Amino acid sequence: MSAPPGWHPQPDGRDRWWDGQQWTDHFRDPVAPAAPAPYGTPGAPQGQWPPPKQGMSSGAKGCLVAAVVVVVLVVVALVVGGIFLARTANRVVEDVRTSFPTSSAFPSGLPTELPGGGEPVEVSVGEGFELGPATVEPGWTLGSLGGVGANVEGMTVTFGSDNAFPVVFSMDFDSGASTTCTASPAEGSDTGEVACVPMVDNAPDDGARVTVTPRF
């Protein structure tokens, strides 16, 4: 079968025209293939559309894997830490609960009535007054705290023969000042010195009236 008419390459590198029956005397230099047009140029091969996306670089993949690992480790640490704290808290609560003595462990010989308490009484600075079985002796005064307040001084309590418990009482002065005082019998004695919280605001003077309220 004869080759179709057209240019055909020759051994010398040129193209020669074949007319379908015989070789002619027409030669030409081979035509160099044209460079492909840039992608998107009219007439150029379009290929796949849309263009394939670029894959993630190996560095980005490594960073993503590292971030996922860190997140997993943090979640595991939080879960383990929460379990540990919960168990520790339960153990502490149980230890505290079991450390309290039962009702049968308390002595049965405690007195049923505690000393102190009673109705408020109104007195002037320096006057004595009763605190149940205990008695505050007269002669106490108010001492100055460098011009910024006052304090109760020289107050003593005599306790009854059957009273060995401390006394606690509050003192509210008509100036608006107030304090809380307490006293315990000295060792081997039925008397004790009274200690009161210093008064800074609305310090009273020696002529003030005071309401004494037994607290214990």
C-alpha beads as a LAMMPS data file, in Angstrom:
LAMMPS data file: protein, C-alpha beads

216 atoms
215 bonds

1 atom types
1 bond types

-500.0 500.0 xlo xhi
-500.0 500.0 ylo yhi
-500.0 500.0 zlo zhi

Masses

1 110.0

Atoms # bond

1 1 1 0.000 0.000 0.000
2 1 1 1.394 3.386 -0.965
3 1 1 1.991 5.998 1.723
4 1 1 -0.339 8.976 1.644
5 1 1 0.939 12.220 0.067
6 1 1 2.889 14.457 2.431
7 1 1 6.278 15.421 3.830
8 1 1 8.308 12.529 5.120
9 1 1 11.708 12.586 6.886
10 1 1 14.787 11.496 4.912
11 1 1 18.114 10.008 6.068
12 1 1 19.859 13.363 5.556
13 1 1 17.529 14.956 8.132
14 1 1 15.396 16.886 5.635
15 1 1 11.775 16.316 4.691
16 1 1 10.877 15.222 1.124
17 1 1 7.505 15.404 -0.585
18 1 1 5.807 12.154 -1.509
19 1 1 2.958 12.682 -4.001
20 1 1 1.385 9.339 -3.288
21 1 1 3.077 7.622 -6.246
22 1 1 6.680 8.761 -6.247
23 1 1 9.197 11.068 -4.591
24 1 1 9.380 14.561 -5.978
25 1 1 12.342 16.945 -6.009
26 1 1 10.825 19.079 -3.294
27 1 1 12.796 19.185 -0.014
28 1 1 12.511 21.238 3.147
29 1 1 14.177 21.497 6.466
30 1 1 12.293 19.764 9.209
31 1 1 9.879 22.045 11.043
32 1 1 10.707 22.343 14.745
33 1 1 7.763 21.556 16.962
34 1 1 6.176 24.689 18.337
35 1 1 6.555 25.350 22.066
36 1 1 3.331 24.696 23.975
37 1 1 1.307 27.820 24.625
38 1 1 0.967 28.926 28.276
39 1 1 -1.871 27.315 30.117
40 1 1 -5.053 29.276 29.567
41 1 1 -4.016 30.726 26.137
42 1 1 -6.810 30.387 23.549
43 1 1 -6.125 27.401 21.378
44 1 1 -3.680 25.819 23.813
45 1 1 -4.473 22.384 25.264
46 1 1 -6.520 22.982 28.392
47 1 1 -5.927 19.689 30.144
48 1 1 -7.667 19.066 33.454
49 1 1 -9.868 21.856 34.801
50 1 1 -9.783 23.082 37.457
51 1 1 -6.002 22.618 37.804
52 1 1 -5.072 20.007 40.442
53 1 1 -4.463 21.489 43.868
54 1 1 -1.029 21.452 45.340
55 1 1 -0.619 18.969 48.191
56 1 1 0.452 19.932 51.720
57 1 1 4.193 20.211 52.131
58 1 1 5.988 17.707 54.320
59 1 1 6.884 20.483 56.796
60 1 1 3.242 21.530 57.175
61 1 1 2.212 17.891 57.623
62 1 1 4.832 17.503 60.352
63 1 1 3.585 20.604 62.186
64 1 1 -0.019 19.367 61.993
65 1 1 0.931 15.943 63.378
66 1 1 2.917 17.576 66.204
67 1 1 -0.036 19.836 67.099
68 1 1 -2.415 16.861 67.202
69 1 1 -0.003 14.944 69.449
70 1 1 0.285 17.912 71.844
71 1 1 -3.506 18.277 72.058
72 1 1 -3.912 14.561 72.783
73 1 1 -1.260 14.698 75.504
74 1 1 -2.916 17.727 77.129
75 1 1 -6.320 16.028 77.146
76 1 1 -4.837 12.857 78.652
77 1 1 -3.030 14.894 81.335
78 1 1 -6.239 16.737 82.251
79 1 1 -8.213 13.509 82.515
80 1 1 -5.555 11.763 84.600
81 1 1 -5.108 14.852 86.813
82 1 1 -8.865 15.125 87.376
83 1 1 -9.100 11.469 88.384
84 1 1 -6.141 11.872 90.763
85 1 1 -7.588 15.008 92.389
86 1 1 -11.016 13.409 92.759
87 1 1 -9.530 10.340 94.434
88 1 1 -7.355 12.484 96.685
89 1 1 -10.319 14.645 97.724
90 1 1 -12.426 11.579 98.486
91 1 1 -9.598 10.101 100.555
92 1 1 -9.174 13.341 102.537
93 1 1 -12.914 13.566 103.206
94 1 1 -12.982 9.961 104.334
95 1 1 -9.954 10.476 106.606
96 1 1 -11.544 13.545 108.191
97 1 1 -14.859 11.763 108.638
98 1 1 -13.302 8.737 110.297
99 1 1 -11.072 10.918 112.529
100 1 1 -14.057 12.328 114.426
101 1 1 -14.929 10.373 117.536
102 1 1 -18.299 8.699 117.721
103 1 1 -20.899 9.753 120.243
104 1 1 -19.900 6.875 122.497
105 1 1 -16.334 8.240 122.687
106 1 1 -17.365 11.467 124.424
107 1 1 -17.181 11.519 128.213
108 1 1 -20.545 11.367 129.922
109 1 1 -19.594 13.535 132.921
110 1 1 -19.658 16.951 131.197
111 1 1 -21.851 19.576 132.854
112 1 1 -25.178 20.205 131.153
113 1 1 -25.281 23.918 132.063
114 1 1 -22.416 26.219 131.122
115 1 1 -21.753 29.419 133.091
116 1 1 -22.243 32.893 131.699
117 1 1 -24.992 34.308 129.566
118 1 1 -27.772 36.459 130.842
119 1 1 -29.522 39.736 130.169
120 1 1 -27.645 42.893 129.122
121 1 1 -26.907 45.412 131.874
122 1 1 -26.206 49.140 131.510
123 1 1 -23.456 50.719 133.614
124 1 1 -21.108 53.694 133.574
125 1 1 -17.370 53.492 132.986
126 1 1 -15.749 52.180 136.186
127 1 1 -18.838 50.511 137.668
128 1 1 -18.916 46.812 138.591
129 1 1 -21.473 44.355 137.204
130 1 1 -22.490 40.696 137.371
131 1 1 -21.746 38.059 134.732
132 1 1 -23.755 35.149 136.060
133 1 1 -21.701 33.549 138.856
134 1 1 -18.767 35.894 138.053
135 1 1 -18.454 39.539 139.117
136 1 1 -16.567 42.355 137.377
137 1 1 -15.021 44.499 140.096
138 1 1 -15.474 48.305 140.009
139 1 1 -12.583 50.662 139.352
140 1 1 -11.762 49.867 135.728
141 1 1 -10.937 52.741 133.360
142 1 1 -10.492 53.654 129.712
143 1 1 -6.929 54.179 128.544
144 1 1 -5.981 56.257 125.504
145 1 1 -4.342 54.655 122.474
146 1 1 -2.233 57.648 121.481
147 1 1 -5.242 59.731 120.462
148 1 1 -6.514 57.203 117.940
149 1 1 -8.724 55.097 120.201
150 1 1 -9.263 53.700 123.672
151 1 1 -8.843 50.466 125.569
152 1 1 -10.346 48.963 128.716
153 1 1 -7.771 48.888 131.533
154 1 1 -7.687 47.600 135.103
155 1 1 -10.753 45.348 134.818
156 1 1 -10.754 42.192 136.960
157 1 1 -13.293 39.397 137.458
158 1 1 -13.981 37.392 140.590
159 1 1 -15.280 33.918 139.832
160 1 1 -17.664 31.932 142.013
161 1 1 -16.299 28.984 143.939
162 1 1 -17.983 26.495 141.569
163 1 1 -17.109 28.387 138.359
164 1 1 -13.850 27.548 136.604
165 1 1 -14.954 28.522 133.095
166 1 1 -13.854 31.696 131.246
167 1 1 -16.294 34.519 130.649
168 1 1 -16.884 36.360 127.392
169 1 1 -18.943 39.545 127.098
170 1 1 -19.405 42.496 124.755
171 1 1 -19.424 46.192 125.700
172 1 1 -21.334 48.712 123.561
173 1 1 -20.678 52.361 124.449
174 1 1 -23.116 55.220 123.800
175 1 1 -20.469 56.845 121.608
176 1 1 -20.882 54.014 119.084
177 1 1 -17.699 52.179 120.056
178 1 1 -17.865 48.483 120.927
179 1 1 -15.480 45.795 122.108
180 1 1 -15.419 42.154 123.147
181 1 1 -13.763 41.072 126.387
182 1 1 -12.775 37.776 127.967
183 1 1 -11.269 36.581 131.253
184 1 1 -10.219 33.286 132.817
185 1 1 -9.371 32.543 136.469
186 1 1 -5.653 32.609 137.183
187 1 1 -4.101 29.305 138.226
188 1 1 -4.772 28.698 141.909
189 1 1 -6.967 31.826 142.195
190 1 1 -10.617 32.786 141.869
191 1 1 -9.846 36.057 140.058
192 1 1 -8.654 36.905 136.567
193 1 1 -7.630 39.870 134.449
194 1 1 -9.977 40.988 131.662
195 1 1 -8.572 41.481 128.145
196 1 1 -10.599 43.540 125.630
197 1 1 -10.203 44.301 121.950
198 1 1 -8.951 47.914 121.506
199 1 1 -11.510 50.437 120.224
200 1 1 -10.364 52.694 117.379
201 1 1 -13.573 54.200 115.996
202 1 1 -15.818 56.471 118.135
203 1 1 -13.604 56.083 121.196
204 1 1 -15.636 56.682 124.402
205 1 1 -14.589 58.883 127.331
206 1 1 -14.591 58.238 131.086
207 1 1 -18.174 59.483 131.504
208 1 1 -19.691 57.235 128.857
209 1 1 -22.490 54.780 129.454
210 1 1 -22.008 51.191 128.296
211 1 1 -24.292 48.203 127.728
212 1 1 -22.679 44.943 128.818
213 1 1 -24.013 41.715 127.211
214 1 1 -22.797 38.314 128.513
215 1 1 -21.857 36.013 125.664
216 1 1 -20.580 32.941 127.530

Bonds

1 1 1 2
2 1 2 3
3 1 3 4
4 1 4 5
5 1 5 6
6 1 6 7
7 1 7 8
8 1 8 9
9 1 9 10
10 1 10 11
11 1 11 12
12 1 12 13
13 1 13 14
14 1 14 15
15 1 15 16
16 1 16 17
17 1 17 18
18 1 18 19
19 1 19 20
20 1 20 21
21 1 21 22
22 1 22 23
23 1 23 24
24 1 24 25
25 1 25 26
26 1 26 27
27 1 27 28
28 1 28 29
29 1 29 30
30 1 30 31
31 1 31 32
32 1 32 33
33 1 33 34
34 1 34 35
35 1 35 36
36 1 36 37
37 1 37 38
38 1 38 39
39 1 39 40
40 1 40 41
41 1 41 42
42 1 42 43
43 1 43 44
44 1 44 45
45 1 45 46
46 1 46 47
47 1 47 48
48 1 48 49
49 1 49 50
50 1 50 51
51 1 51 52
52 1 52 53
53 1 53 54
54 1 54 55
55 1 55 56
56 1 56 57
57 1 57 58
58 1 58 59
59 1 59 60
60 1 60 61
61 1 61 62
62 1 62 63
63 1 63 64
64 1 64 65
65 1 65 66
66 1 66 67
67 1 67 68
68 1 68 69
69 1 69 70
70 1 70 71
71 1 71 72
72 1 72 73
73 1 73 74
74 1 74 75
75 1 75 76
76 1 76 77
77 1 77 78
78 1 78 79
79 1 79 80
80 1 80 81
81 1 81 82
82 1 82 83
83 1 83 84
84 1 84 85
85 1 85 86
86 1 86 87
87 1 87 88
88 1 88 89
89 1 89 90
90 1 90 91
91 1 91 92
92 1 92 93
93 1 93 94
94 1 94 95
95 1 95 96
96 1 96 97
97 1 97 98
98 1 98 99
99 1 99 100
100 1 100 101
101 1 101 102
102 1 102 103
103 1 103 104
104 1 104 105
105 1 105 106
106 1 106 107
107 1 107 108
108 1 108 109
109 1 109 110
110 1 110 111
111 1 111 112
112 1 112 113
113 1 113 114
114 1 114 115
115 1 115 116
116 1 116 117
117 1 117 118
118 1 118 119
119 1 119 120
120 1 120 121
121 1 121 122
122 1 122 123
123 1 123 124
124 1 124 125
125 1 125 126
126 1 126 127
127 1 127 128
128 1 128 129
129 1 129 130
130 1 130 131
131 1 131 132
132 1 132 133
133 1 133 134
134 1 134 135
135 1 135 136
136 1 136 137
137 1 137 138
138 1 138 139
139 1 139 140
140 1 140 141
141 1 141 142
142 1 142 143
143 1 143 144
144 1 144 145
145 1 145 146
146 1 146 147
147 1 147 148
148 1 148 149
149 1 149 150
150 1 150 151
151 1 151 152
152 1 152 153
153 1 153 154
154 1 154 155
155 1 155 156
156 1 156 157
157 1 157 158
158 1 158 159
159 1 159 160
160 1 160 161
161 1 161 162
162 1 162 163
163 1 163 164
164 1 164 165
165 1 165 166
166 1 166 167
167 1 167 168
168 1 168 169
169 1 169 170
170 1 170 171
171 1 171 172
172 1 172 173
173 1 173 174
174 1 174 175
175 1 175 176
176 1 176 177
177 1 177 178
178 1 178 179
179 1 179 180
180 1 180 181
181 1 181 182
182 1 182 183
183 1 183 184
184 1 184 185
185 1 185 186
186 1 186 187
187 1 187 188
188 1 188 189
189 1 189 190
190 1 190 191
191 1 191 192
192 1 192 193
193 1 193 194
194 1 194 195
195 1 195 196
196 1 196 197
197 1 197 198
198 1 198 199
199 1 199 200
200 1 200 201
201 1 201 202
202 1 202 203
203 1 203 204
204 1 204 205
205 1 205 206
206 1 206 207
207 1 207 208
208 1 208 209
209 1 209 210
210 1 210 211
211 1 211 212
212 1 212 213
213 1 213 214
214 1 214 215
215 1 215 216
